[in-house]
């Protein structure tokens, strides 16, 4: 009997420890593959995440920056027990994102699934291809031309809110102002509704909920234990997250129902009023949602929930990124008065004799220097400084074997600082983007909007919006910065944003 007990006991011990032994063997096998690639020392369970222990949120960017500079071009890390390979060399980036093979996003994007579902940002495979094909025509030149009125109207409103802060001798943080105008623009162009973020701000439930969801996403991102669904769903943030999620999604669904009903009533092209009183069918007021619904009529590919996911994705991607890009652009122009003066001269040549007429598409296309300033800003401070892919096949990167299913992290911030393509890379020099200086540059040495088949579908939209808002501010104010670049701390979150905003002095030009 004792012998039987011993056998049973041994079997139970084996059953308990077998999964652990299996994991241990698998971890050892993986380490033999990944630890050939240079990178910081990894420890059991925590991997290389110990480098973040005790660090404040605003210090994380600098930890990653130091690590990437210590292991240039390619390195590996262990996020807990998961190996990742990070790359910051244009040639390696091209291998990963130039083809249609490796289009699956990395696992961190799953944190957005509750909000964005399987919209363009998070979807993969055939679904992504079909949706991308359907959505691409909504960013046609003629559609963007219609959006320029929206850009101009909201820019004019922004300038009005900034005017009381000019000539006071006191700096103003422009970041919240830029955030609100970007949110007003994206709501009007994406959904065809006015949320009045500039006038109402967080008094608007939808605006407040969008802010809250973005903030909660970041709260989860910087806390590794909350990456596990079990802990996230039992965290202090759950109730707050669910309320914000319901508010945003129910609002979008309501707008979709109203716009769809207007379209189906066959009055959309003439005189049907939209949910906010705007003329639905007027070409210049067609929103992304309207175009999506019209495009979907032919094949009925998208359900109402699919449409909701795409509209929410456009909302999510279209306000934080442009806010950061415009804020950094203003900061750099404020630090370089000579370049700021040249931009103002360019604007004055387009709007002579103090004209205050709104900027048209043609006007924005003539702002060549301002466009170069924006591009150079996005080189130094890409709105998304880091993004990820999951390999669908094995690849060789820099002589290292990287297996399929590996998470690849792409450091755009460091790709943009390759001295082979950008001599004196920390210098702010918009002339890097003169045609003669870009002709022979590696096509993947500049990736603020990603690149390849999964590049940002809204990049032309973003560039026009930023030109419109920046030119409106510069037409009215001269800018000076409180902080130098060394004094301005960078926050590494989903978006590369300035800690504590951008503090500028505004001086009226007229």
MOLINZI-V760728 format. One record per residue. N is the residue number from 1. OMEGA is omega in radians with two decimals (NA if undefined). D_CENTER is the distance of its C-alpha to the mean C-alpha in whole Angstrom. Layout:
{{N/OMEGA/D_CENTER} {N/OMEGA/D_CENTER}}
//
This chain:
{{1/3.14/67} {2/3.13/65} {3/3.11/64} {4/3.11/62} {5/3.13/61} {6/-3.13/59} {7/-3.14/58} {8/3.13/56} {9/3.13/55} {10/3.14/54} {11/3.12/52} {12/3.10/50} {13/3.14/49} {14/-3.12/48} {15/3.13/46} {16/-3.03/44} {17/-3.11/43} {18/3.13/43} {19/3.13/39} {20/3.12/39} {21/3.11/41} {22/3.12/39} {23/-3.12/35} {24/3.12/37} {25/-3.14/38} {26/3.12/35} {27/3.13/33} {28/3.12/36} {29/3.12/35} {30/-3.11/32} {31/3.10/32} {32/3.13/35} {33/-2.96/32} {34/-3.07/29} {35/2.97/31} {36/3.12/32} {37/-3.12/29} {38/3.14/29} {39/-3.14/27} {40/3.14/28} {41/3.13/31} {42/3.13/30} {43/3.12/32} {44/3.08/33} {45/-3.06/30} {46/-3.13/28} {47/3.12/27} {48/-3.06/26} {49/3.10/24} {50/-3.13/27} {51/3.12/25} {52/-3.07/23} {53/3.10/26} {54/-3.12/27} {55/3.04/24} {56/-3.07/22} {57/-3.07/18} {58/3.11/18} {59/-3.06/20} {60/3.14/18} {61/-3.04/16} {62/3.02/20} {63/3.14/21} {64/3.13/18} {65/3.14/19} {66/3.14/23} {67/-3.09/23} {68/3.09/21} {69/3.11/23} {70/3.12/26} {71/-3.06/25} {72/3.08/24} {73/-3.11/23} {74/3.01/23} {75/3.11/24} {76/3.03/24} {77/3.01/23} {78/3.05/24} {79/-2.96/22} {80/-3.12/25} {81/-3.09/27} {82/3.11/24} {83/3.06/24} {84/3.08/21} {85/-3.10/21} {86/-3.12/19} {87/-3.14/19} {88/3.12/18} {89/-3.03/21} {90/-3.09/20} {91/3.13/23} {92/3.11/22} {93/3.14/18} {94/3.13/20} {95/-3.03/22} {96/-2.95/19} {97/-3.10/17} {98/-3.09/19} {99/3.12/21} {100/-3.14/21} {101/-2.97/22} {102/-3.08/19} {103/3.14/17} {104/-3.13/17} {105/-3.13/13} {106/-2.97/14} {107/-3.09/16} {108/-3.13/14} {109/3.11/12} {110/3.11/15} {111/-3.13/14} {112/-2.98/12} {113/-3.13/15} {114/-3.09/18} {115/-2.97/15} {116/3.14/14} {117/3.12/17} {118/3.02/16} {119/-3.05/14} {120/-3.09/13} {121/-2.96/10} {122/-3.06/12} {123/-3.12/16} {124/3.03/18} {125/-3.05/21} {126/3.12/23} {127/-3.14/21} {128/-3.14/18} {129/-3.11/20} {130/-3.11/22} {131/3.12/19} {132/3.14/17} {133/-3.13/21} {134/-3.03/21} {135/-3.06/18} {136/-3.13/18} {137/-3.13/21} {138/3.09/19} {139/3.10/18} {140/-3.12/21} {141/-3.09/22} {142/3.10/25} {143/3.13/22} {144/3.10/20} {145/3.11/23} {146/-3.14/24} {147/-3.06/20} {148/3.07/22} {149/3.12/24} {150/3.11/21} {151/-3.04/19} {152/-3.12/23} {153/-3.14/24} {154/3.08/21} {155/3.12/21} {156/3.09/25} {157/3.11/25} {158/-3.12/22} {159/3.10/25} {160/3.12/28} {161/3.13/26} {162/-3.01/26} {163/3.13/29} {164/-3.12/31} {165/-3.14/29} {166/3.02/30} {167/-3.14/34} {168/-3.05/34} {169/3.13/34} {170/3.13/31} {171/3.09/28} {172/3.08/25} {173/-3.08/21} {174/-3.01/19} {175/3.14/16} {176/3.09/17} {177/-3.13/19} {178/3.11/15} {179/-3.07/13} {180/3.13/16} {181/3.10/17} {182/3.13/13} {183/3.07/14} {184/-3.10/17} {185/-3.07/16} {186/3.10/14} {187/-3.11/16} {188/-3.12/19} {189/-3.13/18} {190/-3.03/16} {191/-3.12/19} {192/3.14/22} {193/3.09/22} {194/3.08/22} {195/3.05/21} {196/3.12/22} {197/-3.11/20} {198/-3.10/21} {199/-3.08/25} {200/-3.14/25} {201/-3.07/22} {202/3.00/22} {203/3.09/25} {204/-3.04/23} {205/-3.13/23} {206/3.13/20} {207/3.14/18} {208/-3.12/19} {209/3.08/18} {210/3.08/14} {211/-3.06/14} {212/3.13/16} {213/3.11/14} {214/-3.14/11} {215/-3.11/14} {216/3.06/16} {217/-3.13/13} {218/3.09/13} {219/-3.14/16} {220/-3.06/17} {221/-3.05/14} {222/3.10/17} {223/-3.03/20} {224/-3.11/21} {225/3.11/24} {226/3.03/21} {227/3.12/20} {228/-3.06/23} {229/-3.11/23} {230/-3.12/27} {231/-3.14/26} {232/-3.10/23} {233/3.12/25} {234/-3.09/28} {235/-3.14/26} {236/-3.06/26} {237/-2.96/23} {238/-3.08/24} {239/3.13/26} {240/-3.13/23} {241/-3.11/20} {242/3.14/22} {243/3.13/23} {244/-3.13/20} {245/3.13/19} {246/-3.12/22} {247/-3.10/22} {248/-3.05/19} {249/3.12/20} {250/3.09/23} {251/3.14/22} {252/3.13/20} {253/3.13/23} {254/3.13/26} {255/3.13/24} {256/3.13/24} {257/-3.10/28} {258/-3.12/29} {259/3.13/27} {260/3.12/28} {261/3.12/32} {262/3.13/32} {263/-3.10/31} {264/3.13/34} {265/3.09/36} {266/3.08/36} {267/-3.01/36} {268/-3.06/32} {269/-3.08/33} {270/-2.91/36} {271/3.14/36} {272/3.11/34} {273/3.11/32} {274/-3.08/29} {275/-3.09/28} {276/3.09/28} {277/3.08/31} {278/3.08/29} {279/-3.01/31} {280/-2.96/29} {281/-3.12/30} {282/-2.98/30} {283/-3.07/28} {284/3.13/26} {285/3.04/25} {286/3.12/24} {287/3.08/21} {288/-3.14/18} {289/3.13/20} {290/-3.11/24} {291/3.13/23} {292/3.13/22} {293/3.12/25} {294/-3.14/27} {295/-3.10/26} {296/-3.09/26} {297/-3.04/30} {298/-3.04/31} {299/3.13/30} {300/-3.10/29} {301/-3.03/27} {302/2.96/24} {303/3.09/26} {304/3.14/25} {305/3.04/22} {306/3.12/21} {307/3.11/20} {308/-3.14/19} {309/-3.13/16} {310/3.12/15} {311/3.11/15} {312/3.09/13} {313/3.12/10} {314/3.10/10} {315/-3.08/11} {316/-3.06/8} {317/-2.94/5} {318/3.12/7} {319/3.14/8} {320/-3.08/7} {321/-3.14/5} {322/3.08/8} {323/3.14/10} {324/-3.11/9} {325/-3.13/10} {326/-3.12/13} {327/3.09/14} {328/3.14/14} {329/3.11/16} {330/3.12/19} {331/-3.09/19} {332/3.08/20} {333/3.10/22} {334/3.12/24} {335/-3.09/25} {336/-3.06/26} {337/3.12/29} {338/3.12/30} {339/3.09/27} {340/3.12/26} {341/3.12/30} {342/3.11/29} {343/3.14/26} {344/3.10/28} {345/3.10/31} {346/3.14/29} {347/3.13/28} {348/3.12/32} {349/3.12/33} {350/3.13/31} {351/-3.04/32} {352/3.05/36} {353/3.07/38} {354/-3.13/35} {355/3.12/34} {356/3.12/32} {357/-3.13/31} {358/-3.12/28} {359/3.06/26} {360/3.07/26} {361/3.13/24} {362/3.10/27} {363/-3.09/27} {364/3.13/23} {365/3.12/24} {366/-3.11/26} {367/-3.05/24} {368/-3.14/24} {369/3.12/24} {370/3.11/21} {371/3.11/19} {372/3.10/20} {373/3.12/19} {374/-3.13/16} {375/3.11/15} {376/3.04/17} {377/-3.13/15} {378/3.01/12} {379/-3.10/14} {380/-3.11/15} {381/3.12/12} {382/-3.09/9} {383/3.01/6} {384/-3.03/5} {385/-3.09/9} {386/3.04/9} {387/-2.98/9} {388/3.02/12} {389/3.01/15} {390/-3.08/18} {391/3.06/21} {392/3.13/23} {393/3.00/26} {394/3.05/28} {395/3.01/27} {396/3.12/28} {397/3.13/26} {398/3.14/28} {399/3.13/31} {400/3.09/30} {401/3.13/30} {402/-3.03/27} {403/3.01/27} {404/-3.13/26} {405/3.08/24} {406/3.03/22} {407/3.11/19} {408/3.07/18} {409/-3.09/15} {410/-3.08/14} {411/-3.13/14} {412/-3.13/12} {413/-3.10/13} {414/3.00/17} {415/-3.09/17} {416/-3.13/17} {417/3.11/20} {418/-3.06/22} {419/3.07/25} {420/-3.08/27} {421/-3.09/24} {422/3.08/24} {423/-3.07/27} {424/-2.90/27} {425/-3.12/23} {426/3.13/22} {427/3.07/24} {428/-3.06/22} {429/-3.12/24} {430/-3.12/22} {431/2.99/25} {432/-3.06/24} {433/2.89/22} {434/-3.03/26} {435/-3.10/26} {436/3.14/29} {437/-3.12/27} {438/-3.00/24} {439/-3.07/27} {440/-3.14/28} {441/3.13/24} {442/-3.07/23} {443/-3.14/20} {444/3.07/18} {445/3.13/18} {446/-2.99/16} {447/3.14/12} {448/3.09/9} {449/-2.98/9} {450/-3.14/10} {451/-3.13/14} {452/-3.06/16} {453/-3.11/17} {454/3.09/13} {455/-3.07/12} {456/-3.10/9} {457/-3.06/12} {458/-3.02/11} {459/3.09/11} {460/3.06/14} {461/-3.09/14} {462/-3.10/11} {463/3.11/14} {464/3.12/17} {465/-3.10/15} {466/3.10/15} {467/-3.11/18} {468/-3.09/20} {469/-3.12/19} {470/-3.13/19} {471/3.11/22} {472/3.11/24} {473/-3.08/23} {474/3.07/25} {475/-3.05/28} {476/-2.99/29} {477/2.89/28} {478/-3.00/28} {479/2.96/26} {480/-3.09/27} {481/3.05/25} {482/-3.05/26} {483/2.96/25} {484/3.11/25} {485/3.13/22} {486/-3.11/24} {487/-3.09/24} {488/-3.12/20} {489/3.11/19} {490/3.06/15} {491/3.11/14} {492/3.07/12} {493/3.06/10} {494/3.10/7} {495/3.09/6} {496/-3.05/9} {497/3.14/11} {498/3.08/14} {499/3.13/17} {500/3.03/19} {501/-3.14/17} {502/-3.11/19} {503/-3.10/22} {504/2.94/24} {505/3.09/28} {506/3.09/28} {507/-3.11/31} {508/3.13/32} {509/-3.07/33} {510/NA/36}}
//
